[in-house]
């Protein structure tokens, strides 16, 4: 799967199941963990591996960090920390995923 596809799939997961902070996935919910609200990192993991706790290739994370840092957001060197910032919104997370996916598509990735 291309990096752009993983990023889009992660955004779709968040739109469908919800976005959280401070945990990879919603610990207190019922049902399969791959169908629960996730943080940014958990959604990337689900998109690539099917499990919010199983790390994927790293390419989508690297693309997101590159996108955010080039936009001037140096807190993004830690995506988990960036996601968990008290002032972060789901809209910002989704925008970062979609914008990065578009950039990666343009590069054929």
N, CA, C and O atoms as a GROMACS GRO file, in nm:
protein
  436
    1UNK      N    1   0.085  -0.117   0.000
    1UNK     CA    2   0.000   0.000   0.000
    1UNK      C    3   0.090   0.124   0.000
    1UNK      O    4   0.190   0.129   0.071
    2UNK      N    5   0.054   0.222  -0.078
    2UNK     CA    6   0.129   0.348  -0.086
    2UNK      C    7   0.112   0.430   0.042
    2UNK      O    8   0.011   0.419   0.112
    3UNK      N    9   0.211   0.511   0.071
    3UNK     CA   10   0.205   0.599   0.188
    3UNK      C   11   0.081   0.687   0.184
    3UNK      O   12   0.014   0.705   0.286
    4UNK      N   13   0.049   0.742   0.069
    4UNK     CA   14  -0.070   0.828   0.057
    4UNK      C   15  -0.197   0.750   0.091
    4UNK      O   16  -0.288   0.806   0.152
    5UNK      N   17  -0.203   0.625   0.052
    5UNK     CA   18  -0.321   0.543   0.082
    5UNK      C   19  -0.332   0.516   0.232
    5UNK      O   20  -0.442   0.517   0.288
    6UNK      N   21  -0.220   0.492   0.297
    6UNK     CA   22  -0.221   0.469   0.442
    6UNK      C   23  -0.268   0.594   0.514
    6UNK      O   24  -0.348   0.586   0.608
    7UNK      N   25  -0.218   0.710   0.472
    7UNK     CA   26  -0.259   0.836   0.534
    7UNK      C   27  -0.408   0.861   0.516
    7UNK      O   28  -0.476   0.902   0.610
    8UNK      N   29  -0.460   0.836   0.395
    8UNK     CA   30  -0.604   0.852   0.371
    8UNK      C   31  -0.685   0.754   0.456
    8UNK      O   32  -0.788   0.790   0.511
    9UNK      N   33  -0.637   0.632   0.464
    9UNK     CA   34  -0.707   0.529   0.541
    9UNK      C   35  -0.708   0.564   0.691
    9UNK      O   36  -0.807   0.538   0.760
   10UNK      N   37  -0.600   0.621   0.739
   10UNK     CA   38  -0.595   0.665   0.879
   10UNK      C   39  -0.697   0.776   0.903
   10UNK      O   40  -0.766   0.776   1.005
   11UNK      N   41  -0.707   0.871   0.811
   11UNK     CA   42  -0.806   0.979   0.824
   11UNK      C   43  -0.947   0.920   0.823
   11UNK      O   44  -1.031   0.962   0.903
   12UNK      N   45  -0.973   0.825   0.735
   12UNK     CA   46  -1.104   0.762   0.730
   12UNK      C   47  -1.136   0.690   0.861
   12UNK      O   48  -1.250   0.692   0.907
   13UNK      N   49  -1.035   0.626   0.919
   13UNK     CA   50  -1.057   0.558   1.047
   13UNK      C   51  -1.100   0.658   1.154
   13UNK      O   52  -1.196   0.634   1.227
   14UNK      N   53  -1.030   0.770   1.162
   14UNK     CA   54  -1.064   0.872   1.261
   14UNK      C   55  -1.203   0.930   1.236
   14UNK      O   56  -1.278   0.954   1.330
   15UNK      N   57  -1.237   0.953   1.111
   15UNK     CA   58  -1.369   1.007   1.078
   15UNK      C   59  -1.480   0.906   1.114
   15UNK      O   60  -1.589   0.946   1.155
   16UNK      N   61  -1.451   0.779   1.098
   16UNK     CA   62  -1.552   0.676   1.124
   16UNK      C   63  -1.565   0.642   1.272
   16UNK      O   64  -1.676   0.634   1.324
   17UNK      N   65  -1.452   0.624   1.340
   17UNK     CA   66  -1.454   0.573   1.477
   17UNK      C   67  -1.422   0.677   1.583
   17UNK      O   68  -1.448   0.655   1.701
   18UNK      N   69  -1.366   0.789   1.542
   18UNK     CA   70  -1.337   0.896   1.638
   18UNK      C   71  -1.189   0.910   1.668
   18UNK      O   72  -1.108   0.820   1.641
   19UNK      N   73  -1.156   1.024   1.725
   19UNK     CA   74  -1.018   1.061   1.758
   19UNK      C   75  -1.006   1.080   1.908
   19UNK      O   76  -1.094   1.139   1.971
   20UNK      N   77  -0.897   1.031   1.965
   20UNK     CA   78  -0.871   1.048   2.108
   20UNK      C   79  -0.728   1.096   2.129
   20UNK      O   80  -0.649   1.104   2.035
   21UNK      N   81  -0.698   1.126   2.252
   21UNK     CA   82  -0.564   1.165   2.291
   21UNK      C   83  -0.517   1.076   2.406
   21UNK      O   84  -0.598   1.020   2.480
   22UNK      N   85  -0.386   1.066   2.421
   22UNK     CA   86  -0.321   1.000   2.534
   22UNK      C   87  -0.324   0.847   2.535
   22UNK      O   88  -0.268   0.787   2.626
   23UNK      N   89  -0.386   0.785   2.439
   23UNK     CA   90  -0.386   0.639   2.425
   23UNK      C   91  -0.388   0.606   2.276
   23UNK      O   92  -0.442   0.684   2.197
   24UNK      N   93  -0.331   0.494   2.239
   24UNK     CA   94  -0.334   0.453   2.098
   24UNK      C   95  -0.476   0.425   2.051
   24UNK      O   96  -0.511   0.452   1.936
   25UNK      N   97  -0.557   0.369   2.141
   25UNK     CA   98  -0.696   0.339   2.107
   25UNK      C   99  -0.780   0.352   2.232
   25UNK      O  100  -0.728   0.358   2.343
   26UNK      N  101  -0.911   0.356   2.214
   26UNK     CA  102  -1.006   0.375   2.323
   26UNK      C  103  -1.011   0.248   2.407
   26UNK      O  104  -1.074   0.149   2.369
   27UNK      N  105  -0.945   0.251   2.522
   27UNK     CA  106  -0.931   0.134   2.608
   27UNK      C  107  -1.062   0.088   2.670
   27UNK      O  108  -1.081  -0.032   2.694
   28UNK      N  109  -1.153   0.179   2.695
   28UNK     CA  110  -1.274   0.150   2.771
   28UNK      C  111  -1.392   0.109   2.684
   28UNK      O  112  -1.499   0.079   2.736
   29UNK      N  113  -1.374   0.108   2.554
   29UNK     CA  114  -1.485   0.075   2.463
   29UNK      C  115  -1.492  -0.076   2.442
   29UNK      O  116  -1.396  -0.149   2.469
   30UNK      N  117  -1.605  -0.121   2.394
   30UNK     CA  118  -1.623  -0.262   2.361
   30UNK      C  119  -1.600  -0.283   2.212
   30UNK      O  120  -1.604  -0.188   2.134
   31UNK      N  121  -1.577  -0.404   2.175
   31UNK     CA  122  -1.559  -0.439   2.035
   31UNK      C  123  -1.414  -0.452   1.999
   31UNK      O  124  -1.326  -0.426   2.081
   32UNK      N  125  -1.387  -0.493   1.876
   32UNK     CA  126  -1.249  -0.511   1.830
   32UNK      C  127  -1.169  -0.382   1.838
   32UNK      O  128  -1.221  -0.274   1.809
   33UNK      N  129  -1.044  -0.393   1.878
   33UNK     CA  130  -0.964  -0.271   1.894
   33UNK      C  131  -0.942  -0.198   1.763
   33UNK      O  132  -0.919  -0.077   1.764
   34UNK      N  133  -0.950  -0.268   1.651
   34UNK     CA  134  -0.931  -0.200   1.523
   34UNK      C  135  -1.054  -0.120   1.481
   34UNK      O  136  -1.052  -0.052   1.379
   35UNK      N  137  -1.160  -0.128   1.561
   35UNK     CA  138  -1.282  -0.050   1.531
   35UNK      C  139  -1.314   0.047   1.645
   35UNK      O  140  -1.430   0.074   1.673
   36UNK      N  141  -1.212   0.097   1.707
   36UNK     CA  142  -1.230   0.192   1.816
   36UNK      C  143  -1.166   0.325   1.780
   36UNK      O  144  -1.083   0.334   1.689
   37UNK      N  145  -1.207   0.428   1.853
   37UNK     CA  146  -1.142   0.558   1.837
   37UNK      C  147  -0.994   0.542   1.864
   37UNK      O  148  -0.954   0.463   1.950
   38UNK      N  149  -0.912   0.617   1.792
   38UNK     CA  150  -0.767   0.610   1.805
   38UNK      C  151  -0.706   0.749   1.809
   38UNK      O  152  -0.769   0.848   1.771
   39UNK      N  153  -0.583   0.753   1.854
   39UNK     CA  154  -0.503   0.874   1.836
   39UNK      C  155  -0.443   0.868   1.696
   39UNK      O  156  -0.465   0.772   1.623
   40UNK      N  157  -0.370   0.969   1.659
   40UNK     CA  158  -0.308   0.975   1.527
   40UNK      C  159  -0.220   0.853   1.501
   40UNK      O  160  -0.230   0.790   1.396
   41UNK      N  161  -0.134   0.819   1.596
   41UNK     CA  162  -0.042   0.706   1.578
   41UNK      C  163  -0.119   0.575   1.570
   41UNK      O  164  -0.088   0.490   1.487
   42UNK      N  165  -0.220   0.558   1.656
   42UNK     CA  166  -0.302   0.437   1.651
   42UNK      C  167  -0.375   0.423   1.519
   42UNK      O  168  -0.386   0.312   1.465
   43UNK      N  169  -0.425   0.533   1.466
   43UNK     CA  170  -0.496   0.529   1.337
   43UNK      C  171  -0.401   0.494   1.223
   43UNK      O  172  -0.438   0.419   1.133
   44UNK      N  173  -0.279   0.546   1.227
   44UNK     CA  174  -0.179   0.509   1.126
   44UNK      C  175  -0.148   0.361   1.134
   44UNK      O  176  -0.136   0.293   1.032
   45UNK      N  177  -0.134   0.310   1.257
   45UNK     CA  178  -0.108   0.168   1.275
   45UNK      C  179  -0.222   0.082   1.223
   45UNK      O  180  -0.198  -0.017   1.154
   46UNK      N  181  -0.346   0.119   1.256
   46UNK     CA  182  -0.463   0.043   1.207
   46UNK      C  183  -0.466   0.045   1.054
   46UNK      O  184  -0.493  -0.056   0.990
   47UNK      N  185  -0.439   0.161   0.998
   47UNK     CA  186  -0.444   0.175   0.852
   47UNK      C  187  -0.344   0.084   0.782
   47UNK      O  188  -0.371   0.032   0.674
   48UNK      N  189  -0.229   0.065   0.845
   48UNK     CA  190  -0.124  -0.014   0.780
   48UNK      C  191  -0.120  -0.159   0.825
   48UNK      O  192  -0.094  -0.248   0.744
   49UNK      N  193  -0.146  -0.185   0.954
   49UNK     CA  194  -0.129  -0.321   1.005
   49UNK      C  195  -0.258  -0.385   1.053
   49UNK      O  196  -0.264  -0.506   1.073
   50UNK      N  197  -0.363  -0.304   1.071
   50UNK     CA  198  -0.489  -0.356   1.123
   50UNK      C  199  -0.496  -0.358   1.274
   50UNK      O  200  -0.596  -0.404   1.330
   51UNK      N  201  -0.391  -0.310   1.342
   51UNK     CA  202  -0.386  -0.313   1.487
   51UNK      C  203  -0.327  -0.181   1.536
   51UNK      O  204  -0.219  -0.142   1.492
   52UNK      N  205  -0.397  -0.111   1.628
   52UNK     CA  206  -0.346   0.019   1.672
   52UNK      C  207  -0.215   0.012   1.750
   52UNK      O  208  -0.148   0.114   1.768
   53UNK      N  209  -0.178  -0.106   1.796
   53UNK     CA  210  -0.054  -0.120   1.873
   53UNK      C  211   0.063  -0.172   1.790
   53UNK      O  212   0.176  -0.171   1.837
   54UNK      N  213   0.037  -0.216   1.668
   54UNK     CA  214   0.141  -0.274   1.583
   54UNK      C  215   0.197  -0.168   1.489
   54UNK      O  216   0.126  -0.119   1.400
   55UNK      N  217   0.322  -0.134   1.507
   55UNK     CA  218   0.385  -0.033   1.422
   55UNK      C  219   0.396  -0.081   1.278
   55UNK      O  220   0.423  -0.199   1.253
   56UNK      N  221   0.376   0.010   1.186
   56UNK     CA  222   0.390  -0.019   1.043
   56UNK      C  223   0.531   0.016   0.996
   56UNK      O  224   0.626   0.010   1.073
   57UNK      N  225   0.542   0.050   0.871
   57UNK     CA  226   0.671   0.072   0.806
   57UNK      C  227   0.743   0.199   0.852
   57UNK      O  228   0.865   0.206   0.841
   58UNK      N  229   0.672   0.295   0.901
   58UNK     CA  230   0.731   0.422   0.942
   58UNK      C  231   0.722   0.530   0.836
   58UNK      O  232   0.736   0.649   0.867
   59UNK      N  233   0.698   0.492   0.711
   59UNK     CA  234   0.692   0.591   0.603
   59UNK      C  235   0.581   0.695   0.623
   59UNK      O  236   0.606   0.814   0.601
   60UNK      N  237   0.461   0.657   0.664
   60UNK     CA  238   0.357   0.758   0.686
   60UNK      C  239   0.394   0.856   0.798
   60UNK      O  240   0.366   0.975   0.788
   61UNK      N  241   0.454   0.805   0.904
   61UNK     CA  242   0.495   0.893   1.015
   61UNK      C  243   0.602   0.990   0.968
   61UNK      O  244   0.596   1.109   0.999
   62UNK      N  245   0.700   0.940   0.893
   62UNK     CA  246   0.806   1.026   0.843
   62UNK      C  247   0.748   1.134   0.751
   62UNK      O  248   0.792   1.249   0.757
   63UNK      N  249   0.652   1.098   0.668
   63UNK     CA  250   0.590   1.196   0.578
   63UNK      C  251   0.515   1.303   0.657
   63UNK      O  252   0.523   1.421   0.624
   64UNK      N  253   0.443   1.262   0.760
   64UNK     CA  254   0.369   1.358   0.844
   64UNK      C  255   0.464   1.453   0.916
   64UNK      O  256   0.443   1.574   0.918
   65UNK      N  257   0.569   1.397   0.975
   65UNK     CA  258   0.666   1.482   1.045
   65UNK      C  259   0.726   1.582   0.947
   65UNK      O  260   0.737   1.701   0.978
   66UNK      N  261   0.765   1.536   0.830
   66UNK     CA  262   0.823   1.624   0.728
   66UNK      C  263   0.725   1.737   0.692
   66UNK      O  264   0.763   1.854   0.687
   67UNK      N  265   0.600   1.700   0.668
   67UNK     CA  266   0.497   1.798   0.632
   67UNK      C  267   0.480   1.903   0.742
   67UNK      O  268   0.480   2.023   0.715
   68UNK      N  269   0.467   1.857   0.864
   68UNK     CA  270   0.440   1.949   0.976
   68UNK      C  271   0.561   2.036   1.007
   68UNK      O  272   0.546   2.156   1.034
   69UNK      N  273   0.680   1.978   1.005
   69UNK     CA  274   0.800   2.056   1.034
   69UNK      C  275   0.825   2.160   0.925
   69UNK      O  276   0.861   2.274   0.954
   70UNK      N  277   0.806   2.120   0.800
   70UNK     CA  278   0.824   2.217   0.691
   70UNK      C  279   0.721   2.330   0.699
   70UNK      O  280   0.744   2.440   0.649
   71UNK      N  281   0.607   2.302   0.762
   71UNK     CA  282   0.505   2.405   0.783
   71UNK      C  283   0.536   2.489   0.907
   71UNK      O  284   0.462   2.582   0.940
   72UNK      N  285   0.647   2.457   0.977
   72UNK     CA  286   0.688   2.536   1.092
   72UNK      C  287   0.647   2.482   1.227
   72UNK      O  288   0.670   2.548   1.328
   73UNK      N  289   0.587   2.364   1.232
   73UNK     CA  290   0.542   2.307   1.360
   73UNK      C  291   0.647   2.207   1.409
   73UNK      O  292   0.641   2.088   1.379
   74UNK      N  293   0.743   2.257   1.486
   74UNK     CA  294   0.854   2.174   1.529
   74UNK      C  295   0.817   2.079   1.643
   74UNK      O  296   0.897   1.993   1.679
   75UNK      N  297   0.699   2.094   1.700
   75UNK     CA  298   0.653   1.999   1.803
   75UNK      C  299   0.620   1.864   1.741
   75UNK      O  300   0.602   1.766   1.813
   76UNK      N  301   0.612   1.858   1.608
   76UNK     CA  302   0.571   1.736   1.539
   76UNK      C  303   0.682   1.631   1.534
   76UNK      O  304   0.658   1.521   1.484
   77UNK      N  305   0.801   1.662   1.583
   77UNK     CA  306   0.905   1.558   1.585
   77UNK      C  307   0.858   1.439   1.667
   77UNK      O  308   0.905   1.327   1.645
   78UNK      N  309   0.767   1.461   1.760
   78UNK     CA  310   0.699   1.352   1.831
   78UNK      C  311   0.552   1.358   1.790
   78UNK      O  312   0.478   1.443   1.837
   79UNK      N  313   0.511   1.267   1.702
   79UNK     CA  314   0.371   1.269   1.657
   79UNK      C  315   0.275   1.242   1.771
   79UNK      O  316   0.166   1.300   1.776
   80UNK      N  317   0.314   1.155   1.863
   80UNK     CA  318   0.226   1.128   1.978
   80UNK      C  319   0.210   1.256   2.061
   80UNK      O  320   0.100   1.289   2.103
   81UNK      N  321   0.320   1.326   2.084
   81UNK     CA  322   0.313   1.451   2.159
   81UNK      C  323   0.234   1.557   2.085
   81UNK      O  324   0.158   1.632   2.145
   82UNK      N  325   0.252   1.562   1.953
   82UNK     CA  326   0.177   1.657   1.870
   82UNK      C  327   0.028   1.628   1.881
   82UNK      O  328  -0.052   1.719   1.902
   83UNK      N  329  -0.009   1.502   1.868
   83UNK     CA  330  -0.150   1.460   1.879
   83UNK      C  331  -0.207   1.494   2.016
   83UNK      O  332  -0.322   1.538   2.027
   84UNK      N  333  -0.127   1.473   2.120
   84UNK     CA  334  -0.176   1.485   2.257
   84UNK      C  335  -0.172   1.627   2.312
   84UNK      O  336  -0.213   1.650   2.426
   85UNK      N  337  -0.124   1.723   2.234
   85UNK     CA  338  -0.124   1.862   2.278
   85UNK      C  339  -0.265   1.900   2.321
   85UNK      O  340  -0.362   1.873   2.249
   86UNK      N  341  -0.278   1.963   2.435
   86UNK     CA  342  -0.409   1.995   2.492
   86UNK      C  343  -0.493   2.083   2.400
   86UNK      O  344  -0.616   2.082   2.409
   87UNK      N  345  -0.430   2.158   2.311
   87UNK     CA  346  -0.504   2.247   2.222
   87UNK      C  347  -0.525   2.189   2.082
   87UNK      O  348  -0.585   2.253   1.996
   88UNK      N  349  -0.476   2.067   2.060
   88UNK     CA  350  -0.492   2.002   1.929
   88UNK      C  351  -0.638   1.967   1.906
   88UNK      O  352  -0.709   1.933   2.000
   89UNK      N  353  -0.682   1.976   1.783
   89UNK     CA  354  -0.820   1.939   1.748
   89UNK      C  355  -0.819   1.826   1.645
   89UNK      O  356  -0.721   1.804   1.575
   90UNK      N  357  -0.930   1.758   1.638
   90UNK     CA  358  -0.945   1.652   1.539
   90UNK      C  359  -0.933   1.712   1.398
   90UNK      O  360  -0.876   1.649   1.309
   91UNK      N  361  -0.986   1.829   1.379
   91UNK     CA  362  -0.980   1.894   1.247
   91UNK      C  363  -0.835   1.915   1.205
   91UNK      O  364  -0.802   1.896   1.088
   92UNK      N  365  -0.747   1.953   1.297
   92UNK     CA  366  -0.605   1.972   1.265
   92UNK      C  367  -0.539   1.840   1.229
   92UNK      O  368  -0.458   1.833   1.136
   93UNK      N  369  -0.574   1.735   1.302
   93UNK     CA  370  -0.516   1.602   1.275
   93UNK      C  371  -0.560   1.554   1.137
   93UNK      O  372  -0.479   1.506   1.058
   94UNK      N  373  -0.690   1.568   1.108
   94UNK     CA  374  -0.741   1.526   0.978
   94UNK      C  375  -0.679   1.608   0.865
   94UNK      O  376  -0.645   1.553   0.760
   95UNK      N  377  -0.665   1.737   0.885
   95UNK     CA  378  -0.604   1.822   0.782
   95UNK      C  379  -0.459   1.780   0.757
   95UNK      O  380  -0.416   1.774   0.641
   96UNK      N  381  -0.384   1.751   0.862
   96UNK     CA  382  -0.245   1.708   0.845
   96UNK      C  383  -0.239   1.577   0.767
   96UNK      O  384  -0.155   1.562   0.678
   97UNK      N  385  -0.328   1.483   0.799
   97UNK     CA  386  -0.330   1.356   0.726
   97UNK      C  387  -0.364   1.376   0.579
   97UNK      O  388  -0.297   1.322   0.492
   98UNK      N  389  -0.468   1.453   0.552
   98UNK     CA  390  -0.513   1.474   0.413
   98UNK      C  391  -0.411   1.553   0.331
   98UNK      O  392  -0.384   1.519   0.216
   99UNK      N  393  -0.354   1.657   0.390
   99UNK     CA  394  -0.255   1.738   0.318
   99UNK      C  395  -0.130   1.657   0.287
   99UNK      O  396  -0.074   1.665   0.178
  100UNK      N  397  -0.087   1.578   0.385
  100UNK     CA  398   0.032   1.495   0.365
  100UNK      C  399   0.004   1.387   0.261
  100UNK      O  400   0.091   1.358   0.179
  101UNK      N  401  -0.115   1.328   0.263
  101UNK     CA  402  -0.151   1.227   0.164
  101UNK      C  403  -0.145   1.288   0.024
  101UNK      O  404  -0.097   1.224  -0.070
  102UNK      N  405  -0.195   1.409   0.010
  102UNK     CA  406  -0.192   1.476  -0.122
  102UNK      C  407  -0.048   1.500  -0.169
  102UNK      O  408  -0.016   1.480  -0.286
  103UNK      N  409   0.036   1.544  -0.077
  103UNK     CA  410   0.178   1.564  -0.112
  103UNK      C  411   0.243   1.432  -0.154
  103UNK      O  412   0.317   1.428  -0.252
  104UNK      N  413   0.216   1.327  -0.080
  104UNK     CA  414   0.275   1.197  -0.111
  104UNK      C  415   0.224   1.143  -0.245
  104UNK      O  416   0.299   1.082  -0.321
  105UNK      N  417   0.097   1.166  -0.273
  105UNK     CA  418   0.040   1.126  -0.403
  105UNK      C  419   0.113   1.196  -0.518
  105UNK      O  420   0.143   1.136  -0.620
  106UNK      N  421   0.139   1.324  -0.497
  106UNK     CA  422   0.210   1.402  -0.597
  106UNK      C  423   0.352   1.350  -0.624
  106UNK      O  424   0.408   1.372  -0.732
  107UNK      N  425   0.408   1.282  -0.526
  107UNK     CA  426   0.541   1.224  -0.541
  107UNK      C  427   0.537   1.077  -0.582
  107UNK      O  428   0.641   1.012  -0.593
  108UNK      N  429   0.415   1.026  -0.603
  108UNK     CA  430   0.401   0.887  -0.644
  108UNK      C  431   0.418   0.787  -0.532
  108UNK      O  432   0.443   0.669  -0.554
  109UNK      N  433   0.402   0.837  -0.408
  109UNK     CA  434   0.416   0.749  -0.293
  109UNK      C  435   0.284   0.729  -0.224
  109UNK      O  436   0.276   0.658  -0.124
   0.00000   0.00000   0.00000
